Amino acid sequence: MLALVILAFLVFLFLPKQRRFLLYNAFFTTVSAAIMYGVGFVMEQILAPHQQVRIKVLLGLENDPSGAGYNTLQSLIAIGSGGWTGKGFLNGTQTKLDFVPAQSTDYIFCTVGEEWGFLGTFLLMLAFGLLIGRIIWLAERQKDNFSRFYGYGVASIFFTHWVINIGMTIGLFPTVGIPLPFFSYGGSSLWGFTLLLFIFIKLDGERQNRLS
């Protein structure tokens, strides 16, 4: 299969520009049609019913404040009630009265928003941005491809978890079980993120030795 793909790519390179343009259009049309029909197939045949409802609620196709949309609704209330400076440590009403489920794991960001307000969430996002930026900066100075790509991978993992976790607490993404690195409760995620960082720090510390 891989050989056929490589062969097709080589044939494509040697085609005249007009034929390349036609192939571009044909490829774009085929991919667009596949996506258009594939989305419906995935929604109806692959996703479980509760997953379908979550996506429909996210897109505004359904309104289910007491069911699939309950978690996100309570999370938004908690974050909005925090105001600029928050209600204070352990003084959140939505979180401490258990209106928000999974507030120490998947929805930890709304706890920060309610107790520390806009200022706390801004500082949290700034800290994650600086961490990811620092990892990318360290990856750029690596001398070998493995360490460089590993650093990019670590930054991508942190960025993905950061964006999706915060996004689902404010209604930008459907609810999924993705923790917020170093904040969500759970030993396995803490160990996993810590090991990712320590391995990269170790690679960065030995970058000069690998060249000598």
ABEGO torsion letter per residue (X at the ends): XAAAAAAAAAAAAABBAAAAAAAAAAAAAAAAAAAAAAAAAAAAAABBAAAAAAAAAAAGABBBAABAAAAAAAAAAAAAAAEAAEAEBGABAAAAAGABBGAABAAAAAAAAAAAEAAAAAAAAAAAAAAAAAAAAAAAABABAAAAAAAAAAAAAAAAAAAAAAAAAAGABBBBBBBBBGABBEAAAAAAAAAAAAAAAAAAAAAAAAAX
